[in-house]
């Protein structure tokens, strides 16, 4: 499952970031790294952007960027 597919209100853990070079580095610089927990806060009506909380701050990601982040659901 990718971050783009996650439902609003769920928590997920980053499994892997797809992409190469500067693109992957840009996503990692935002705090989205392997093992980090992400809360899906909102999705815009047309699906772009996705608003998430990661490492204590809010971040908006484009749909294309969210599709490059593989995640696993957090089980309570």
N, CA, C, O and CB atoms as a CASP TS submission, in Angstrom:
PFRMAT TS
TARGET T0000
AUTHOR 0000-0000-0000
METHOD Language model
MODEL 1
PARENT N/A
ATOM      1  N   UNK     1       0.854  -1.172   0.000  1.00  0.00           N
ATOM      2  CA  UNK     1       0.000   0.000   0.000  1.00  0.00           C
ATOM      3  C   UNK     1       0.901   1.236   0.000  1.00  0.00           C
ATOM      4  O   UNK     1       1.983   1.224   0.588  1.00  0.00           O
ATOM      5  CB  UNK     1      -0.973  -0.003   1.231  1.00  0.00           C
ATOM      6  N   UNK     2       0.454   2.287  -0.655  1.00  0.00           N
ATOM      7  CA  UNK     2       1.202   3.536  -0.678  1.00  0.00           C
ATOM      8  C   UNK     2       0.511   4.568   0.204  1.00  0.00           C
ATOM      9  O   UNK     2      -0.640   4.388   0.602  1.00  0.00           O
ATOM     10  CB  UNK     2       1.345   4.062  -2.121  1.00  0.00           C
ATOM     11  N   UNK     3       1.215   5.637   0.502  1.00  0.00           N
ATOM     12  CA  UNK     3       0.666   6.715   1.307  1.00  0.00           C
ATOM     13  C   UNK     3      -0.555   7.328   0.627  1.00  0.00           C
ATOM     14  O   UNK     3      -1.470   7.798   1.304  1.00  0.00           O
ATOM     15  CB  UNK     3       1.729   7.787   1.560  1.00  0.00           C
ATOM     16  N   UNK     4      -0.575   7.324  -0.672  1.00  0.00           N
ATOM     17  CA  UNK     4      -1.702   7.851  -1.443  1.00  0.00           C
ATOM     18  C   UNK     4      -2.973   7.024  -1.199  1.00  0.00           C
ATOM     19  O   UNK     4      -4.076   7.570  -1.218  1.00  0.00           O
ATOM     20  CB  UNK     4      -1.357   7.867  -2.946  1.00  0.00           C
ATOM     21  N   UNK     5      -2.828   5.719  -0.973  1.00  0.00           N
ATOM     22  CA  UNK     5      -3.967   4.821  -0.793  1.00  0.00           C
ATOM     23  C   UNK     5      -4.517   4.799   0.631  1.00  0.00           C
ATOM     24  O   UNK     5      -5.625   4.310   0.851  1.00  0.00           O
ATOM     25  CB  UNK     5      -3.575   3.435  -1.188  1.00  0.00           C
ATOM     26  N   UNK     6      -3.767   5.319   1.598  1.00  0.00           N
ATOM     27  CA  UNK     6      -4.179   5.269   3.004  1.00  0.00           C
ATOM     28  C   UNK     6      -5.419   6.137   3.225  1.00  0.00           C
ATOM     29  O   UNK     6      -5.572   7.192   2.608  1.00  0.00           O
ATOM     30  CB  UNK     6      -3.025   5.735   3.928  1.00  0.00           C
ATOM     31  N   UNK     7      -6.282   5.686   4.094  1.00  0.00           N
ATOM     32  CA  UNK     7      -7.538   6.384   4.387  1.00  0.00           C
ATOM     33  C   UNK     7      -7.329   7.485   5.420  1.00  0.00           C
ATOM     34  O   UNK     7      -6.418   7.407   6.244  1.00  0.00           O
ATOM     35  CB  UNK     7      -8.597   5.393   4.888  1.00  0.00           C
ATOM     36  N   UNK     8      -8.169   8.505   5.371  1.00  0.00           N
ATOM     37  CA  UNK     8      -8.109   9.619   6.310  1.00  0.00           C
ATOM     38  C   UNK     8      -8.355   9.097   7.727  1.00  0.00           C
ATOM     39  O   UNK     8      -9.250   8.285   7.959  1.00  0.00           O
ATOM     40  CB  UNK     8      -9.148  10.718   5.937  1.00  0.00           C
ATOM     41  N   UNK     9      -7.542   9.580   8.665  1.00  0.00           N
ATOM     42  CA  UNK     9      -7.694   9.200  10.065  1.00  0.00           C
ATOM     43  C   UNK     9      -6.862   8.002  10.482  1.00  0.00           C
ATOM     44  O   UNK     9      -6.830   7.663  11.665  1.00  0.00           O
ATOM     45  CB  UNK     9      -9.115   8.916  10.345  1.00  0.00           C
ATOM     46  N   UNK    10      -6.186   7.351   9.541  1.00  0.00           N
ATOM     47  CA  UNK    10      -5.389   6.180   9.887  1.00  0.00           C
ATOM     48  C   UNK    10      -3.943   6.567  10.170  1.00  0.00           C
ATOM     49  O   UNK    10      -3.478   7.643   9.793  1.00  0.00           O
ATOM     50  CB  UNK    10      -5.448   5.144   8.764  1.00  0.00           C
ATOM     51  N   UNK    11      -3.251   5.660  10.843  1.00  0.00           N
ATOM     52  CA  UNK    11      -1.818   5.811  11.099  1.00  0.00           C
ATOM     53  C   UNK    11      -1.092   4.718  10.335  1.00  0.00           C
ATOM     54  O   UNK    11      -1.518   3.563  10.308  1.00  0.00           O
ATOM     55  CB  UNK    11      -1.492   5.740  12.634  1.00  0.00           C
ATOM     56  N   UNK    12       0.004   5.105   9.721  1.00  0.00           N
ATOM     57  CA  UNK    12       0.805   4.160   8.942  1.00  0.00           C
ATOM     58  C   UNK    12       2.276   4.335   9.294  1.00  0.00           C
ATOM     59  O   UNK    12       2.682   5.367   9.828  1.00  0.00           O
ATOM     60  CB  UNK    12       0.580   4.361   7.418  1.00  0.00           C
ATOM     61  N   UNK    13       3.066   3.314   8.988  1.00  0.00           N
ATOM     62  CA  UNK    13       4.505   3.359   9.176  1.00  0.00           C
ATOM     63  C   UNK    13       5.166   3.240   7.816  1.00  0.00           C
ATOM     64  O   UNK    13       4.767   2.413   6.996  1.00  0.00           O
ATOM     65  CB  UNK    13       4.988   2.237  10.135  1.00  0.00           C
ATOM     66  N   UNK    14       6.171   4.059   7.575  1.00  0.00           N
ATOM     67  CA  UNK    14       6.871   4.055   6.289  1.00  0.00           C
ATOM     68  C   UNK    14       7.703   2.777   6.173  1.00  0.00           C
ATOM     69  O   UNK    14       8.527   2.479   7.036  1.00  0.00           O
ATOM     70  CB  UNK    14       7.776   5.320   6.141  1.00  0.00           C
ATOM     71  N   UNK    15       7.476   2.038   5.105  1.00  0.00           N
ATOM     72  CA  UNK    15       8.236   0.826   4.827  1.00  0.00           C
ATOM     73  C   UNK    15       9.398   1.113   3.880  1.00  0.00           C
ATOM     74  O   UNK    15      10.504   0.610   4.075  1.00  0.00           O
ATOM     75  CB  UNK    15       7.323  -0.249   4.233  1.00  0.00           C
ATOM     76  N   UNK    16       9.139   1.930   2.848  1.00  0.00           N
ATOM     77  CA  UNK    16      10.159   2.193   1.834  1.00  0.00           C
ATOM     78  C   UNK    16       9.776   3.431   1.043  1.00  0.00           C
ATOM     79  O   UNK    16       8.596   3.744   0.889  1.00  0.00           O
ATOM     80  CB  UNK    16      10.334   0.977   0.891  1.00  0.00           C
ATOM     81  N   UNK    17      10.784   4.130   0.546  1.00  0.00           N
ATOM     82  CA  UNK    17      10.563   5.283  -0.334  1.00  0.00           C
ATOM     83  C   UNK    17      11.094   4.924  -1.707  1.00  0.00           C
ATOM     84  O   UNK    17      12.275   4.617  -1.868  1.00  0.00           O
ATOM     85  CB  UNK    17      11.257   6.582   0.219  1.00  0.00           C
ATOM     86  N   UNK    18      10.216   4.963  -2.692  1.00  0.00           N
ATOM     87  CA  UNK    18      10.609   4.684  -4.074  1.00  0.00           C
ATOM     88  C   UNK    18      11.092   5.973  -4.714  1.00  0.00           C
ATOM     89  O   UNK    18      10.639   7.060  -4.355  1.00  0.00           O
ATOM     90  CB  UNK    18       9.428   4.072  -4.887  1.00  0.00           C
ATOM     91  N   UNK    19      11.987   5.855  -5.635  1.00  0.00           N
ATOM     92  CA  UNK    19      12.537   7.027  -6.302  1.00  0.00           C
ATOM     93  C   UNK    19      14.051   7.002  -6.186  1.00  0.00           C
ATOM     94  O   UNK    19      14.625   6.154  -5.504  1.00  0.00           O
ATOM     95  CB  UNK    19      11.963   8.331  -5.703  1.00  0.00           C
ATOM     96  N   UNK    20      14.678   7.936  -6.858  1.00  0.00           N
ATOM     97  CA  UNK    20      16.134   7.958  -6.865  1.00  0.00           C
ATOM     98  C   UNK    20      16.657   9.378  -6.733  1.00  0.00           C
ATOM     99  O   UNK    20      15.970  10.348  -7.050  1.00  0.00           O
ATOM    100  CB  UNK    20      16.671   7.317  -8.138  1.00  0.00           C
ATOM    101  N   UNK    21      17.881   9.471  -6.260  1.00  0.00           N
ATOM    102  CA  UNK    21      18.616  10.722  -6.241  1.00  0.00           C
ATOM    103  C   UNK    21      17.948  11.841  -5.482  1.00  0.00           C
ATOM    104  O   UNK    21      17.480  11.661  -4.358  1.00  0.00           O
ATOM    105  CB  UNK    21      18.854  11.160  -7.605  1.00  0.00           C
ATOM    106  N   UNK    22      17.910  13.003  -6.114  1.00  0.00           N
ATOM    107  CA  UNK    22      17.405  14.216  -5.473  1.00  0.00           C
ATOM    108  C   UNK    22      15.934  14.098  -5.093  1.00  0.00           C
ATOM    109  O   UNK    22      15.504  14.678  -4.096  1.00  0.00           O
ATOM    110  CB  UNK    22      17.602  15.405  -6.389  1.00  0.00           C
ATOM    111  N   UNK    23      15.162  13.358  -5.873  1.00  0.00           N
ATOM    112  CA  UNK    23      13.735  13.190  -5.581  1.00  0.00           C
ATOM    113  C   UNK    23      13.539  12.470  -4.256  1.00  0.00           C
ATOM    114  O   UNK    23      12.758  12.914  -3.414  1.00  0.00           O
ATOM    115  CB  UNK    23      13.038  12.414  -6.712  1.00  0.00           C
ATOM    116  N   UNK    24      14.240  11.369  -4.068  1.00  0.00           N
ATOM    117  CA  UNK    24      14.157  10.602  -2.824  1.00  0.00           C
ATOM    118  C   UNK    24      14.701  11.420  -1.655  1.00  0.00           C
ATOM    119  O   UNK    24      14.136  11.382  -0.562  1.00  0.00           O
ATOM    120  CB  UNK    24      14.932   9.272  -2.952  1.00  0.00           C
ATOM    121  N   UNK    25      15.769  12.146  -1.867  1.00  0.00           N
ATOM    122  CA  UNK    25      16.371  12.971  -0.823  1.00  0.00           C
ATOM    123  C   UNK    25      15.411  14.064  -0.372  1.00  0.00           C
ATOM    124  O   UNK    25      15.345  14.377   0.817  1.00  0.00           O
ATOM    125  CB  UNK    25      17.680  13.591  -1.320  1.00  0.00           C
ATOM    126  N   UNK    26      14.665  14.650  -1.309  1.00  0.00           N
ATOM    127  CA  UNK    26      13.710  15.711  -0.968  1.00  0.00           C
ATOM    128  C   UNK    26      12.618  15.186  -0.053  1.00  0.00           C
ATOM    129  O   UNK    26      12.243  15.855   0.910  1.00  0.00           O
ATOM    130  CB  UNK    26      13.087  16.305  -2.236  1.00  0.00           C
ATOM    131  N   UNK    27      12.104  14.001  -0.339  1.00  0.00           N
ATOM    132  CA  UNK    27      11.080  13.401   0.506  1.00  0.00           C
ATOM    133  C   UNK    27      11.651  13.087   1.890  1.00  0.00           C
ATOM    134  O   UNK    27      10.993  13.321   2.904  1.00  0.00           O
ATOM    135  CB  UNK    27      10.519  12.123  -0.150  1.00  0.00           C
ATOM    136  N   UNK    28      12.858  12.563   1.930  1.00  0.00           N
ATOM    137  CA  UNK    28      13.483  12.243   3.217  1.00  0.00           C
ATOM    138  C   UNK    28      13.793  13.509   4.016  1.00  0.00           C
ATOM    139  O   UNK    28      13.721  13.488   5.245  1.00  0.00           O
ATOM    140  CB  UNK    28      14.770  11.435   2.996  1.00  0.00           C
ATOM    141  N   UNK    29      14.132  14.599   3.350  1.00  0.00           N
ATOM    142  CA  UNK    29      14.393  15.869   4.039  1.00  0.00           C
ATOM    143  C   UNK    29      13.140  16.426   4.704  1.00  0.00           C
ATOM    144  O   UNK    29      13.240  17.212   5.646  1.00  0.00           O
ATOM    145  CB  UNK    29      14.950  16.893   3.059  1.00  0.00           C
ATOM    146  N   UNK    30      11.973  16.034   4.230  1.00  0.00           N
ATOM    147  CA  UNK    30      10.719  16.459   4.848  1.00  0.00           C
ATOM    148  C   UNK    30      10.423  15.683   6.123  1.00  0.00           C
ATOM    149  O   UNK    30       9.460  15.995   6.823  1.00  0.00           O
ATOM    150  CB  UNK    30       9.572  16.294   3.868  1.00  0.00           C
ATOM    151  N   UNK    31      11.226  14.687   6.434  1.00  0.00           N
ATOM    152  CA  UNK    31      11.021  13.901   7.646  1.00  0.00           C
ATOM    153  C   UNK    31      10.379  12.555   7.401  1.00  0.00           C
ATOM    154  O   UNK    31      10.137  11.802   8.344  1.00  0.00           O
ATOM    155  CB  UNK    31      10.189  14.665   8.600  1.00  0.00           C
ATOM    156  N   UNK    32      10.099  12.242   6.153  1.00  0.00           N
ATOM    157  CA  UNK    32       9.483  10.958   5.811  1.00  0.00           C
ATOM    158  C   UNK    32      10.615   9.970   5.553  1.00  0.00           C
ATOM    159  O   UNK    32      11.165   9.910   4.454  1.00  0.00           O
ATOM    160  CB  UNK    32       8.525  11.081   4.554  1.00  0.00           C
ATOM    161  N   UNK    33      10.952   9.203   6.577  1.00  0.00           N
ATOM    162  CA  UNK    33      12.031   8.228   6.479  1.00  0.00           C
ATOM    163  C   UNK    33      11.514   6.858   6.889  1.00  0.00           C
ATOM    164  O   UNK    33      10.453   6.746   7.503  1.00  0.00           O
ATOM    165  CB  UNK    33      13.235   8.645   7.358  1.00  0.00           C
ATOM    166  N   UNK    34      12.256   5.827   6.552  1.00  0.00           N
ATOM    167  CA  UNK    34      11.862   4.457   6.866  1.00  0.00           C
ATOM    168  C   UNK    34      11.635   4.313   8.371  1.00  0.00           C
ATOM    169  O   UNK    34      12.479   4.693   9.182  1.00  0.00           O
ATOM    170  CB  UNK    34      12.938   3.452   6.379  1.00  0.00           C
ATOM    171  N   UNK    35      10.480   3.760   8.722  1.00  0.00           N
ATOM    172  CA  UNK    35      10.145   3.535  10.121  1.00  0.00           C
ATOM    173  C   UNK    35       9.381   4.656  10.792  1.00  0.00           C
ATOM    174  O   UNK    35       8.861   4.465  11.892  1.00  0.00           O
ATOM    175  CB  UNK    35      11.371   3.293  10.872  1.00  0.00           C
ATOM    176  N   UNK    36       9.294   5.827  10.162  1.00  0.00           N
ATOM    177  CA  UNK    36       8.573   6.935  10.796  1.00  0.00           C
ATOM    178  C   UNK    36       7.065   6.701  10.697  1.00  0.00           C
ATOM    179  O   UNK    36       6.568   6.134   9.724  1.00  0.00           O
ATOM    180  CB  UNK    36       8.956   8.291  10.139  1.00  0.00           C
ATOM    181  N   UNK    37       6.351   7.156  11.733  1.00  0.00           N
ATOM    182  CA  UNK    37       4.901   6.978  11.785  1.00  0.00           C
ATOM    183  C   UNK    37       4.225   8.234  11.248  1.00  0.00           C
ATOM    184  O   UNK    37       4.614   9.356  11.574  1.00  0.00           O
ATOM    185  CB  UNK    37       4.427   6.673  13.236  1.00  0.00           C
ATOM    186  N   UNK    38       3.201   8.022  10.417  1.00  0.00           N
ATOM    187  CA  UNK    38       2.484   9.121   9.762  1.00  0.00           C
ATOM    188  C   UNK    38       0.999   8.991  10.056  1.00  0.00           C
ATOM    189  O   UNK    38       0.435   7.900   9.986  1.00  0.00           O
ATOM    190  CB  UNK    38       2.741   9.126   8.226  1.00  0.00           C
ATOM    191  N   UNK    39       0.367  10.122  10.387  1.00  0.00           N
ATOM    192  CA  UNK    39      -1.080  10.177  10.579  1.00  0.00           C
ATOM    193  C   UNK    39      -1.681  10.913   9.384  1.00  0.00           C
ATOM    194  O   UNK    39      -1.283  12.036   9.076  1.00  0.00           O
ATOM    195  CB  UNK    39      -1.457  10.886  11.935  1.00  0.00           C
ATOM    196  N   UNK    40      -2.639  10.275   8.713  1.00  0.00           N
ATOM    197  CA  UNK    40      -3.307  10.898   7.557  1.00  0.00           C
ATOM    198  C   UNK    40      -4.404  11.810   8.095  1.00  0.00           C
ATOM    199  O   UNK    40      -5.393  11.329   8.648  1.00  0.00           O
ATOM    200  CB  UNK    40      -3.904   9.810   6.566  1.00  0.00           C
ATOM    201  N   UNK    41      -4.237  13.126   7.939  1.00  0.00           N
ATOM    202  CA  UNK    41      -5.180  14.089   8.502  1.00  0.00           C
ATOM    203  C   UNK    41      -6.324  14.421   7.551  1.00  0.00           C
ATOM    204  O   UNK    41      -7.491  14.328   7.931  1.00  0.00           O
ATOM    205  CB  UNK    41      -4.454  15.355   8.877  1.00  0.00           C
ATOM    206  N   UNK    42      -6.003  14.803   6.332  1.00  0.00           N
ATOM    207  CA  UNK    42      -7.026  15.224   5.369  1.00  0.00           C
ATOM    208  C   UNK    42      -6.578  14.899   3.958  1.00  0.00           C
ATOM    209  O   UNK    42      -5.391  14.738   3.676  1.00  0.00           O
ATOM    210  CB  UNK    42      -7.320  16.731   5.501  1.00  0.00           C
ATOM    211  N   UNK    43      -7.564  14.808   3.084  1.00  0.00           N
ATOM    212  CA  UNK    43      -7.292  14.698   1.648  1.00  0.00           C
ATOM    213  C   UNK    43      -8.195  15.712   0.964  1.00  0.00           C
ATOM    214  O   UNK    43      -9.388  15.784   1.259  1.00  0.00           O
ATOM    215  CB  UNK    43      -7.541  13.223   1.099  1.00  0.00           C
ATOM    216  N   UNK    44      -7.640  16.481   0.067  1.00  0.00           N
ATOM    217  CA  UNK    44      -8.424  17.480  -0.663  1.00  0.00           C
ATOM    218  C   UNK    44      -9.520  16.784  -1.479  1.00  0.00           C
ATOM    219  O   UNK    44      -9.388  15.606  -1.811  1.00  0.00           O
ATOM    220  CB  UNK    44      -7.506  18.331  -1.593  1.00  0.00           C
ATOM    221  N   UNK    45     -10.594  17.502  -1.800  1.00  0.00           N
ATOM    222  CA  UNK    45     -11.717  16.891  -2.526  1.00  0.00           C
ATOM    223  C   UNK    45     -11.334  16.142  -3.804  1.00  0.00           C
ATOM    224  O   UNK    45     -11.936  15.118  -4.124  1.00  0.00           O
ATOM    225  CB  UNK    45     -12.699  17.947  -2.873  1.00  0.00           C
ATOM    226  N   UNK    46     -10.348  16.641  -4.525  1.00  0.00           N
ATOM    227  CA  UNK    46      -9.934  15.959  -5.748  1.00  0.00           C
ATOM    228  C   UNK    46      -8.744  15.034  -5.515  1.00  0.00           C
ATOM    229  O   UNK    46      -8.181  14.496  -6.468  1.00  0.00           O
ATOM    230  CB  UNK    46      -9.589  16.976  -6.818  1.00  0.00           C
ATOM    231  N   UNK    47      -8.356  14.843  -4.240  1.00  0.00           N
ATOM    232  CA  UNK    47      -7.301  13.909  -3.899  1.00  0.00           C
ATOM    233  C   UNK    47      -5.903  14.493  -3.886  1.00  0.00           C
ATOM    234  O   UNK    47      -4.943  13.775  -3.607  1.00  0.00           O
ATOM    235  CB  UNK    47      -7.335  12.792  -4.833  1.00  0.00           C
ATOM    236  N   UNK    48      -5.763  15.768  -4.178  1.00  0.00           N
ATOM    237  CA  UNK    48      -4.435  16.372  -4.237  1.00  0.00           C
ATOM    238  C   UNK    48      -4.490  17.760  -3.623  1.00  0.00           C
ATOM    239  O   UNK    48      -5.208  18.599  -4.167  1.00  0.00           O
ATOM    240  CB  UNK    48      -3.915  16.437  -5.695  1.00  0.00           C
ATOM    241  N   UNK    49      -3.809  18.069  -2.559  1.00  0.00           N
ATOM    242  CA  UNK    49      -2.785  17.304  -1.856  1.00  0.00           C
ATOM    243  C   UNK    49      -3.352  16.483  -0.698  1.00  0.00           C
ATOM    244  O   UNK    49      -4.541  16.536  -0.385  1.00  0.00           O
ATOM    245  CB  UNK    49      -1.718  18.236  -1.340  1.00  0.00           C
ATOM    246  N   UNK    50      -2.453  15.725  -0.081  1.00  0.00           N
ATOM    247  CA  UNK    50      -2.758  14.931   1.106  1.00  0.00           C
ATOM    248  C   UNK    50      -2.085  15.616   2.287  1.00  0.00           C
ATOM    249  O   UNK    50      -0.892  15.916   2.226  1.00  0.00           O
ATOM    250  CB  UNK    50      -2.275  13.435   0.951  1.00  0.00           C
ATOM    251  N   UNK    51      -2.826  15.867   3.359  1.00  0.00           N
ATOM    252  CA  UNK    51      -2.249  16.507   4.534  1.00  0.00           C
ATOM    253  C   UNK    51      -1.953  15.438   5.579  1.00  0.00           C
ATOM    254  O   UNK    51      -2.831  14.657   5.946  1.00  0.00           O
ATOM    255  CB  UNK    51      -3.203  17.597   5.106  1.00  0.00           C
ATOM    256  N   UNK    52      -0.707  15.409   6.058  1.00  0.00           N
ATOM    257  CA  UNK    52      -0.280  14.393   7.018  1.00  0.00           C
ATOM    258  C   UNK    52       0.401  15.053   8.210  1.00  0.00           C
ATOM    259  O   UNK    52       0.798  16.217   8.153  1.00  0.00           O
ATOM    260  CB  UNK    52       0.671  13.374   6.351  1.00  0.00           C
ATOM    261  N   UNK    53       0.526  14.286   9.290  1.00  0.00           N
ATOM    262  CA  UNK    53       1.338  14.696  10.433  1.00  0.00           C
ATOM    263  C   UNK    53       2.471  13.704  10.542  1.00  0.00           C
ATOM    264  O   UNK    53       2.243  12.499  10.646  1.00  0.00           O
ATOM    265  CB  UNK    53       0.500  14.761  11.763  1.00  0.00           C
ATOM    266  N   UNK    54       3.692  14.205  10.517  1.00  0.00           N
ATOM    267  CA  UNK    54       4.876  13.359  10.627  1.00  0.00           C
ATOM    268  C   UNK    54       5.862  14.059  11.555  1.00  0.00           C
ATOM    269  O   UNK    54       6.154  15.243  11.389  1.00  0.00           O
ATOM    270  CB  UNK    54       5.518  13.077   9.219  1.00  0.00           C
ATOM    271  N   UNK    55       6.368  13.319  12.526  1.00  0.00           N
ATOM    272  CA  UNK    55       7.358  13.833  13.489  1.00  0.00           C
ATOM    273  C   UNK    55       6.888  15.106  14.189  1.00  0.00           C
ATOM    274  O   UNK    55       7.695  15.987  14.488  1.00  0.00           O
ATOM    275  CB  UNK    55       8.678  14.104  12.783  1.00  0.00           C
ATOM    276  N   UNK    56       5.581  15.203  14.451  1.00  0.00           N
ATOM    277  CA  UNK    56       5.047  16.328  15.206  1.00  0.00           C
ATOM    278  C   UNK    56       4.711  17.566  14.408  1.00  0.00           C
ATOM    279  O   UNK    56       4.319  18.573  14.998  1.00  0.00           O
ATOM    280  CB  UNK    56       5.993  16.694  16.231  1.00  0.00           C
ATOM    281  N   UNK    57       4.844  17.541  13.101  1.00  0.00           N
ATOM    282  CA  UNK    57       4.450  18.706  12.322  1.00  0.00           C
ATOM    283  C   UNK    57       3.579  18.300  11.144  1.00  0.00           C
ATOM    284  O   UNK    57       3.605  17.153  10.697  1.00  0.00           O
ATOM    285  CB  UNK    57       5.681  19.463  11.832  1.00  0.00           C
ATOM    286  N   UNK    58       2.806  19.264  10.649  1.00  0.00           N
ATOM    287  CA  UNK    58       1.880  19.018   9.554  1.00  0.00           C
ATOM    288  C   UNK    58       2.566  19.298   8.224  1.00  0.00           C
ATOM    289  O   UNK    58       3.354  20.233   8.088  1.00  0.00           O
ATOM    290  CB  UNK    58       0.614  19.883   9.705  1.00  0.00           C
ATOM    291  N   UNK    59       2.239  18.456   7.252  1.00  0.00           N
ATOM    292  CA  UNK    59       2.886  18.542   5.950  1.00  0.00           C
ATOM    293  C   UNK    59       1.852  18.215   4.883  1.00  0.00           C
ATOM    294  O   UNK    59       1.028  17.321   5.074  1.00  0.00           O
ATOM    295  CB  UNK    59       4.113  17.580   5.858  1.00  0.00           C
ATOM    296  N   UNK    60       1.885  18.922   3.776  1.00  0.00           N
ATOM    297  CA  UNK    60       1.027  18.623   2.631  1.00  0.00           C
ATOM    298  C   UNK    60       1.889  18.058   1.518  1.00  0.00           C
ATOM    299  O   UNK    60       2.921  18.624   1.158  1.00  0.00           O
ATOM    300  CB  UNK    60       0.257  19.891   2.149  1.00  0.00           C
ATOM    301  N   UNK    61       1.446  16.927   0.979  1.00  0.00           N
ATOM    302  CA  UNK    61       2.177  16.250  -0.095  1.00  0.00           C
ATOM    303  C   UNK    61       1.334  16.173  -1.345  1.00  0.00           C
ATOM    304  O   UNK    61       0.122  15.969  -1.278  1.00  0.00           O
ATOM    305  CB  UNK    61       2.603  14.847   0.337  1.00  0.00           C
ATOM    306  N   UNK    62       1.972  16.335  -2.478  1.00  0.00           N
ATOM    307  CA  UNK    62       1.270  16.102  -3.744  1.00  0.00           C
ATOM    308  C   UNK    62       0.959  14.616  -3.864  1.00  0.00           C
ATOM    309  O   UNK    62       1.633  13.779  -3.263  1.00  0.00           O
ATOM    310  CB  UNK    62       2.120  16.592  -4.964  1.00  0.00           C
ATOM    311  N   UNK    63      -0.061  14.301  -4.638  1.00  0.00           N
ATOM    312  CA  UNK    63      -0.463  12.914  -4.846  1.00  0.00           C
ATOM    313  C   UNK    63       0.673  12.090  -5.445  1.00  0.00           C
ATOM    314  O   UNK    63       0.856  10.931  -5.074  1.00  0.00           O
ATOM    315  CB  UNK    63      -1.689  12.851  -5.753  1.00  0.00           C
ATOM    316  N   UNK    64       1.429  12.670  -6.354  1.00  0.00           N
ATOM    317  CA  UNK    64       2.540  11.958  -6.993  1.00  0.00           C
ATOM    318  C   UNK    64       3.630  11.611  -5.978  1.00  0.00           C
ATOM    319  O   UNK    64       4.224  10.535  -6.052  1.00  0.00           O
ATOM    320  CB  UNK    64       3.133  12.806  -8.132  1.00  0.00           C
ATOM    321  N   UNK    65       3.895  12.515  -5.030  1.00  0.00           N
ATOM    322  CA  UNK    65       4.889  12.241  -3.992  1.00  0.00           C
ATOM    323  C   UNK    65       4.385  11.177  -3.028  1.00  0.00           C
ATOM    324  O   UNK    65       5.147  10.302  -2.617  1.00  0.00           O
ATOM    325  CB  UNK    65       5.238  13.523  -3.227  1.00  0.00           C
ATOM    326  N   UNK    66       3.112  11.245  -2.665  1.00  0.00           N
ATOM    327  CA  UNK    66       2.528  10.268  -1.747  1.00  0.00           C
ATOM    328  C   UNK    66       2.525   8.868  -2.359  1.00  0.00           C
ATOM    329  O   UNK    66       2.612   7.881  -1.629  1.00  0.00           O
ATOM    330  CB  UNK    66       1.100  10.679  -1.368  1.00  0.00           C
ATOM    331  N   UNK    67       2.428   8.766  -3.666  1.00  0.00           N
ATOM    332  CA  UNK    67       2.416   7.472  -4.339  1.00  0.00           C
ATOM    333  C   UNK    67       3.777   6.799  -4.298  1.00  0.00           C
ATOM    334  O   UNK    67       3.868   5.596  -4.545  1.00  0.00           O
ATOM    335  CB  UNK    67       1.968   7.633  -5.774  1.00  0.00           C
ATOM    336  N   UNK    68       4.831   7.533  -3.995  1.00  0.00           N
ATOM    337  CA  UNK    68       6.184   6.976  -3.958  1.00  0.00           C
ATOM    338  C   UNK    68       6.584   6.454  -2.588  1.00  0.00           C
ATOM    339  O   UNK    68       7.694   5.949  -2.420  1.00  0.00           O
ATOM    340  CB  UNK    68       7.169   8.013  -4.396  1.00  0.00           C
ATOM    341  N   UNK    69       5.695   6.569  -1.606  1.00  0.00           N
ATOM    342  CA  UNK    69       6.006   6.140  -0.244  1.00  0.00           C
ATOM    343  C   UNK    69       5.191   4.891   0.083  1.00  0.00           C
ATOM    344  O   UNK    69       3.967   4.952   0.205  1.00  0.00           O
ATOM    345  CB  UNK    69       5.714   7.279   0.782  1.00  0.00           C
ATOM    346  N   UNK    70       5.882   3.754   0.225  1.00  0.00           N
ATOM    347  CA  UNK    70       5.219   2.500   0.605  1.00  0.00           C
ATOM    348  C   UNK    70       5.051   2.476   2.118  1.00  0.00           C
ATOM    349  O   UNK    70       5.990   2.769   2.858  1.00  0.00           O
ATOM    350  CB  UNK    70       6.033   1.254   0.117  1.00  0.00           C
ATOM    351  N   UNK    71       3.843   2.122   2.578  1.00  0.00           N
ATOM    352  CA  UNK    71       3.547   2.141   4.007  1.00  0.00           C
ATOM    353  C   UNK    71       2.847   0.858   4.437  1.00  0.00           C
ATOM    354  O   UNK    71       2.293   0.122   3.621  1.00  0.00           O
ATOM    355  CB  UNK    71       2.683   3.354   4.357  1.00  0.00           C
ATOM    356  N   UNK    72       2.892   0.613   5.757  1.00  0.00           N
ATOM    357  CA  UNK    72       2.147  -0.465   6.394  1.00  0.00           C
ATOM    358  C   UNK    72       1.237   0.141   7.433  1.00  0.00           C
ATOM    359  O   UNK    72       1.635   1.093   8.105  1.00  0.00           O
ATOM    360  CB  UNK    72       3.094  -1.519   7.028  1.00  0.00           C
ATOM    361  N   UNK    73       0.015  -0.376   7.596  1.00  0.00           N
ATOM    362  CA  UNK    73      -0.873   0.169   8.616  1.00  0.00           C
ATOM    363  C   UNK    73      -0.340  -0.123  10.021  1.00  0.00           C
ATOM    364  O   UNK    73       0.264  -1.169  10.261  1.00  0.00           O
ATOM    365  CB  UNK    73      -2.286  -0.407   8.455  1.00  0.00           C
ATOM    366  N   UNK    74      -0.569   0.809  10.940  1.00  0.00           N
ATOM    367  CA  UNK    74      -0.176   0.620  12.330  1.00  0.00           C
ATOM    368  C   UNK    74      -1.309  -0.109  13.031  1.00  0.00           C
ATOM    369  O   UNK    74      -2.457   0.334  12.989  1.00  0.00           O
ATOM    370  CB  UNK    74       0.146   1.984  13.032  1.00  0.00           C
ATOM    371  N   UNK    75      -0.994  -1.215  13.669  1.00  0.00           N
ATOM    372  CA  UNK    75      -2.001  -1.967  14.409  1.00  0.00           C
ATOM    373  C   UNK    75      -1.876  -1.622  15.884  1.00  0.00           C
ATOM    374  O   UNK    75      -0.775  -1.585  16.432  1.00  0.00           O
ATOM    375  CB  UNK    75      -1.846  -3.499  14.179  1.00  0.00           C
ATOM    376  N   UNK    76      -2.996  -1.374  16.513  1.00  0.00           N
ATOM    377  CA  UNK    76      -2.992  -0.962  17.933  1.00  0.00           C
ATOM    378  C   UNK    76      -2.863  -2.128  18.859  1.00  0.00           C
ATOM    379  O   UNK    76      -2.844  -1.949  20.077  1.00  0.00           O
ATOM    380  CB  UNK    76      -4.246  -0.203  18.272  1.00  0.00           C
TER
END
